[in-house]
């Protein structure tokens, strides 16, 4: 099937993939590149330096300006607004416009505003009306002005499954490769409370380092990386936080809200911590000394690593 162009559409680009449909009053400039099986709805505008992947849906009233890069299977809701100049002035054009990237499988809700120079991660979901001022991690769900993370999408055959939040971290294995939850011994009497554990009996590594994350503003996100060699065990010794474990195929969220509950993250596991309570203190036991080379901080690079 060839490209469908509505009689009232103005498509000046010759780089449009097969089976793409361009509907009434859409305007596509000559330099734009649009992939296959896309749906470009009424009253959209696509500027020259714009690249769309395959199976992209652009709903009515969306403008995509120079510098926009939209990967495969992205959904852009009606009247979503993209900017490409942080300090716009009339008749003053920058030498180059900032690049804004929407990664594969992400969804952007109606009337959302996306500031320039940021990345919307793979499978992320931007809520309707959100104002996104910073890059969104893979599979994060963000809402509000400014947008903040409220949950994460589950992994599955589709890149954007409904958000899933666990209410507690239950003991035992998880659906993420190698990840497990350990409940430690907890004793309480009139003198106070004690949590204890013989490390060698439940951890598959020797502890060489520890650190404590605390004083994290509630809207901030920590982690967002994997390790090549380092094992970690996470315990929220005060307050609560949520931990995402991701093996590149499966993803699970754990609520750590008791010092007797911990999550083990093996190497080559993408970890994210967020939704810290104001008093949260997260203790991390690690198998290796700090080594910047052991970190994988890009999610796409992490996916390639685990596939190898």
N, C-alpha and C positions, 0 to 999 in steps of 0.2 A: 504494500500500500504506500502511495506517495504521500507527501506532506499535504495536509488539508489547510487551506487558507480561506477564511471567510471572506466573501466579497467586500465587506466593509473593514477588513483588516489591512494594515500597511506593513508588509514584511519586506524590508530592503535587503536582508541578509540572504546569501546563497548557501550558508553553512547551517542548514537545518536538517536534522536526522529524519529518517523514515518514520512514518506513522505519527509524527507530531502534528498536533492540531492547534491552530492559531485562530482565535475567535474574534468576534466583531470589535472594532475600534481599538484593537491592540496595535502597538507600533514597535517594530523591531528594527533597530538601526543596522547599517550595512556590516559593521565589524563584529556584531554579536555572533556567538557560536552556541547553537542549541542542539542537544543530543536527540536520541530516538525516543519515541513513545511519550513525549512530553505533552502537557496540556496547558496552554497559555490562554487564560480566560479574558473576558471582555475588559477593556479599559486598562490594560497593562502597558507599561513602557519599559523597553529593554535597550540600554545604551550600547555604545560600540564595544567597549572593553569589558564585556560580560561573557562568562562561560557557564553554560548549564550542562549538566550531565544527562544521563538517560532517566526516563520515567519520572521526571520532575513535574510537579503540579504547582502552577502559579495562579492563584485565584484572583478574582476581580480587584482592580484598583491598586495593584502593586507596581512600584517603580524600582527597577534594578539599575543602579548607576554604575559608571565606570569603576572597575576594581572589584566587582562582585564575582565570586567563584562559588558556584553551587554544584555539589557533587550529586551522584546518582540517588534516586529514590527520596528526594527531599520534598516536603510539603510546605508551601508558603501560603498562609491564610490570607483572606481578603483584607486589603488596605494596610498590610504590613509595610513599614517604611524603613528603607535602608539609607544611611548617610555615608558619604565618602570624604568629607572634609570636616575636620574637628573645629576649625576656626574660619568659617565661610565669611567672605566679604563680597559685596557686589562687584562684578567685573574683575575680580582678582582670583585667578586660577592657580593652584599649586602646580609645580613642575610635574609631579606624579601624584595620583590619588592613592589613598591608603587601600590596601587589599582586605576585603572582608570575605571570610571563608565559611561556608555552611557545609559541614561534613556529611558523609553518606547517611541516609536514613533519618536525618534530623527533621523536626517539625516546628514551624513557627506559627503561633496563633494569630488570630485576627487582630489588627490594629497594634501589633507589637512594633516597637522602634528599636532598630539595631544600629548602634553607633559604629563608626568606621574603624578598621584596623583590628578587629577582633575575630575570633574563631568560635563558631558554634559546633561543639564536638559531635562525633558520631552518635546517632541515635538520641541526641538530646531533645528535650521538649521545652519550648518557650511559650509560656502562658499568654492568653489573650490580653492585650494592653500592656504587656511588660515592657520596660525600658531597659535594654541590655547595654550596660556600660563597660563590661569586662568579658573576657572569654569564658565560655560555658564548658565545663568538663564533659567528656563523653557520658551519655546516658543520664545526665542530670536533668531535673525538672525545675525550671526557674519561673518565678512569678513576681509581680510587684514593680515598684519604681523607687529606687533602682532595683533591678531584678536580683533575687536571692534564691539560693537552692532550698527547696522544701522537701524534696525526695529524689529518688533515682528510679529509672525505668528498669524493669526486669529484662534479663536476656531471654531470647527465644528465636524462633524462626524469623520473626519480624524484628527489625531494628528498633521499633518503638512499641513495646508492650506496655500495658497499663502499669502505673507506678505500684511497687510492692514494698511494704514496710513491715518488718517483723516487730512484734511487740516485746520479745525477749530472746536472748541467745540461749537456746536449749543445748544441753550437753550432747556430745557425740559428733559424728561426721556431718558434713554439709554436702550440698550438691556441687560445690566448687572443688576442683581437684586438689586433694591434699589438705584442705582447710578443715580444722575441727575446733569445737568449743570444749573447754575444760572447766568444770566446776570444782573449785578448790574447797578444802575443809574450812568451815566457818564455825567458830565457837563463841558463844555469848553468855555472860553471867553478870552479876551485879557490878563487877569490876570493869566491865567494858566488853569490847569485841575483838576477836583475833581471827585473821585469815592466814592459813599456812599451807605449804605444799613442798614436797620433796621434788625438786626440779628434775632430777634424773629419772624419776618414775613416770613423768608424763610429757616431758619435752624431748623431741628427737634431735636436740642439739645442745652443745655446751655454751653457756652464757659468757660472752666476753665483754659485753657493753650494755649499759642501760641509759635511757634518757626519759625525762618526764615532760610532757606537753601540757601546759596549763596557761590560764589567763587568755584563752582564745575567745575573741568576740564571737558571739553566737552565729553570725552570718558568714563567718569565714570557713574555708575548707582547708584541711591539711592533707598530707599524703600526696595523692595523685601521681604515684610512681610505682614501679616494681623494682625488685632487686634481682640481679643475676645469680648471686651466691648466698646472700644473707637470709637467714631464717629470723622470724620475729614472733614474739608473743605479746599481745596487747591486753592490758587490764586497766580499766578505769577505776582507780583507787578512791576517787571522790567524784561525786556528781554523776553525770552521764554523757555519753556521746554515741553516735552511730558509726558503724564501720562497714564499708563495702569491700567485699572480696570478689575478685574477677579473674578467671583463668583464661580469658579470651573467648570462651564459649558460653560459660555459665556464670551467673552473678548472684550474689546473695547479700542481704543486709542483716546486720546484727546490732541489737541495742545492748550496749554495755552500761548497766546501771547499778552494778554491785561489785565490790572489790573481790568477791569470790568467783567471779566469772571472767574468763579470758578467751581470746581467739588466737589460734595459731595460724600464721601466714607463711607458707613455704616459699622458697625462691620462685621466681617467675610467676608471681601472683600480683596483680594490680590492686593496690590498696588505697582507699579513700576514707578519711575520717571527717565528719561534719556534724552539725546540730549539737555543738557542745553546750552544756548547761553553764551558767555563769561561774559555778564553783568547780567545774570539771578539772580533773588532773589525770592524764592518761600516762600510765607507766608502760614503757616498751623495753622488753628484753631482747637482745640481739646476739647473733652468733658470731659476728665479725666486727672488727674495729671499723670506724668510719672510713669509707673509700668512695670518693665521688664517682669513680669509674664503674662502681657496682650498680649505680642507679640507672634506670630506664625511665625517662621523664616524658616521653612522647608516646601516646597511646597507640598510634599506628605502628611505631617501631616495636612496641611491646607485642602487638599482634603478630608481627613478622617473626619476632623472636620465638614465641611459643609455637608457631606453625613449623619452624625449623626443628 
